[in-house]
């Protein structure tokens, strides 16, 4: 119906090709969805790289912590500390370090969201589910990248650790 009306308005004969294009809401929605899919893939790749970099940072900090506390680990082992206790201590420290960064990120996100909401005169919505998911991912990063330093601490020989200066 719209095509016929446009052909009449443009004075096209039946054998002439259409010299116009009709865009429907469905095609606009499809184009918008394709753009959103591309943005989502880009955001996923960027966040994966950022999480990998953060994990490597956590691992480096924990390796330095193990190196600085080698003598302490040796003393604890010589006094009868179990491997599990030492492993849990370093894993807990790695998770705490990751969660500290996660909480800082959530707080910055809340502040940025509130500021954007005020500038745009929009209502502020706090996505509790996404914030929780972010903190869970931070815990996973802490555990994953804290395992090697914790295992390195557990594997230290107590006698060699006591001699370490």
N, C-alpha and C positions, 0 to 999 in steps of 0.2 A: 504494500500500500504506500509506504513512504517512498519506495523507488519510483513508482508510477507518478506520484505527485512531483518528485524532483525532476523527472524527465519532462513533464508538462511545463514546469516553471522554466526549465532550461531550453525548451523548444526543440527537443531531440526527436528525430524521426525514429520509427520502429527499427530500422536497420542500423542506426547509429549506436556506437558503444557509449556506455555511461562515462561522463566526464566529471564524475563526483564520487565521493566515498561516504558511506554511512557507517558511523561508529555507534555500536550499542553499548549499554552498560556492561554487558557480559564480556565484551572484548576489552573494555577498560579494566575490569576486575581481573581478567586473565593477565593483562600486561602488568598490572600492579603486583599480582601474586608472583610473577616471574622475577620482578625486580626485588621483591622481598626475599625470595629464595636465594638469589645471588648475594644479597646483603647478609643473610643468615649464614651462608657457607663461609663468606669472608670473616664474619665475626667469630665463627667456630675456629677457623684456622688461626686467627690472631690470638684468641684466648688460649688455644692449645699451646702455642709458642710461648705465651706469657707464663702459663702454668709450668711448662718445662723449665723455663729460666728461673722461676721462683723455686722450683724443686731443687735445682742444682745449687741455688743460693743457700737453701736450708741445709743441704748435704754438706756444703763447704763449711758453713758455720758449725755444724755438728762435728765434722772431722777435726776442726781446730779445737773444739771443746774437748774431744777425746784426747787429742795430743797434749793439750795444756793440763789435763787432769789424769794423765797416765799414772803418776805416783799415787794419787787418791784411789784410782781403780785398783792398783796393786795392793794398797793397804786394805781396802774393802775385801778383796779376794783372799788375802792372807788371814783376815779375821773370820772368814767363813761365809762371805756373801755368795749367794747362789747366782749362777749365770742369768737366771730368769729375772732376778731383782735388778741386776745391772742393765740387762736388755730393756726392761720396762722403764727404768729411769731415763735412759737416753731416748727411747721412743716417746715417752711422755714429754720430755724437753723439746723434741722435734715437733710434736703435735702442738704444744703450747706456743712455740715460735710461729708455726703456720697459722694457728688460730688468732694470734695477735695481729698478724697481717690481714687475716680475713675480717676480723672485727673492725680494723682500721678502714678497710675497703668498704664495708657496709656503712660505716658512719660517714665516710666521704660521699658515698652514693646517696645516703639520706639527705645530707647537706646540699649536694648538687641538685637532687630532685626537688627539694623544697625551694631552692633558689630559682630553678627553671619554672616551677609552678607559680611562684610569685611574679616572675617576669612575664609569663604568658597568661596570667590571671586564670589559672586552671586549678582544679582541686588536686590536692596531693594524695597519692595512693601509695601506700607502703606494701610492696609484695613480700609478705612474710615467707611464703613458700620458696621464692627465689633466694631470699636472704639465707634461709635455712639450708637450701641446697648448696649455696656458695660456701657456707661454713662446713658442711659435710665434705665437700670437695677439698677444702683446706685441710681437714683432718686426714683425708686420704693421701694428700700430697705429703703431709708430715710423716705419716706412717711409711709410705712408699720410699721416700727419699731419706728417711731417718733409719731405715733398716740396715744399710751398709755401715754407717758409723756406729750404730749400736752393736752390730755383730763384730765390728773391729774392736770395740771396747771389751766385749765378752771374750774374745779370742786372745786377749793379751795374756802372756805368761806372767803370773804374779811376781816371780823372782826378777824377771827382766823389767817389769813395771816398777818395782821398788828401786831398782838401780838407775832408772831413767832420771836424767837431770835436764 
